[in-house]
Amino acid sequence: MGTVLAFTVARAPGRDVVSFTGEVDIGSAPTLRDGLARPSAALLVADFTGVTFLGSTGLTCLLQAHDRLVAEGRALVVVTPPTSAVSRAISISGVDQAVTVVATLGDVPG
């Protein structure tokens, strides 16, 4: 059994930052979905700096959240260090072709 996934939400004008910690697998996907569904700002920043594993279910959750936000006229940016397992999973799967991925919170556009 992996590390439990948890998240916190920080709200700022025009953006909400949801910071996740733990592992994202089939068992923790509902927590990921919940975290990605809570924010209401124009820009949702999903900070995965504290995530140590991102499985295929989590990748699917990211794409679904991206599609929902775009349909609502909003945007998703994922933050993950470029050498992390999360970054590798996003790159190998091609999710980075749809979702904006940056290395640090300071790199988030806007």
C-alpha positions in Angstrom: 0.0 0.0 0.0 1.4 3.4 -1.0 1.5 6.7 0.8 -1.8 8.3 1.4 -2.6 11.2 -0.9 -3.5 14.5 0.7 -3.9 18.0 -0.5 -4.3 21.6 0.6 -5.8 24.5 -1.2 -4.4 28.1 -1.3 -6.6 30.7 -2.9 -5.3 33.9 -4.5 -6.8 36.4 -6.9 -7.3 34.6 -10.3 -5.7 31.3 -9.2 -6.1 28.5 -6.8 -3.0 26.3 -5.9 -3.8 22.8 -4.9 -0.7 21.2 -3.4 -0.7 17.4 -3.3 1.5 15.0 -1.2 1.8 11.3 -1.4 1.2 8.8 -4.2 -1.4 8.8 -6.9 -2.7 5.3 -7.8 -6.1 3.7 -8.4 -6.8 3.8 -4.6 -6.0 7.5 -4.2 -7.5 8.7 -7.5 -10.8 9.8 -5.8 -8.7 12.2 -3.6 -6.9 13.6 -6.7 -10.3 14.1 -8.4 -11.6 15.8 -5.4 -8.7 18.2 -5.1 -8.8 19.0 -8.8 -12.6 19.7 -8.6 -12.6 22.1 -5.6 -11.0 25.3 -7.0 -13.1 27.8 -8.8 -10.5 30.4 -10.0 -9.7 30.9 -13.6 -6.3 29.2 -13.2 -5.9 25.9 -11.3 -2.3 25.2 -10.3 -1.8 21.5 -9.3 1.4 21.4 -7.3 2.8 17.8 -7.5 6.1 18.7 -6.0 5.2 16.5 -3.0 4.0 13.6 -5.1 6.3 10.6 -5.3 4.3 8.4 -7.7 1.8 9.1 -10.5 0.1 6.1 -12.0 -2.1 5.8 -15.1 -5.3 6.5 -13.2 -3.8 9.8 -12.0 -2.7 10.7 -15.5 -6.3 10.1 -16.7 -7.6 12.4 -13.9 -5.3 15.2 -15.0 -6.5 14.9 -18.6 -10.1 14.9 -17.5 -9.6 17.9 -15.2 -7.8 19.7 -18.1 -10.7 19.0 -20.5 -13.3 20.1 -17.9 -11.4 23.3 -17.1 -10.9 24.2 -20.8 -14.6 23.7 -21.5 -15.3 26.1 -18.6 -12.9 28.7 -20.0 -10.3 28.0 -17.3 -6.8 26.6 -17.3 -4.7 23.9 -15.6 -1.0 24.1 -14.9 0.9 21.2 -13.2 4.0 21.9 -11.2 6.6 19.1 -10.9 10.4 19.1 -10.8 11.8 18.0 -14.2 13.8 15.1 -12.6 10.8 13.7 -10.6 9.0 10.4 -11.2 5.9 12.5 -11.8 7.5 14.5 -14.5 8.7 11.3 -16.2 5.2 9.8 -16.1 3.7 12.9 -17.6 6.3 13.1 -20.3 6.3 9.4 -21.3 2.5 9.3 -21.4 2.3 12.5 -23.6 0.1 14.3 -21.0 2.5 17.2 -21.3 1.3 17.7 -24.9 -2.2 18.7 -23.5 -1.4 20.1 -20.1 1.0 22.9 -19.3 3.8 21.6 -17.0 6.3 23.8 -15.2 9.2 23.1 -12.9 8.3 25.4 -10.0 5.5 27.6 -8.6 7.6 30.6 -9.7 7.3 29.4 -13.3 3.5 29.4 -13.4 2.4 31.9 -16.1 0.4 35.0 -15.1 
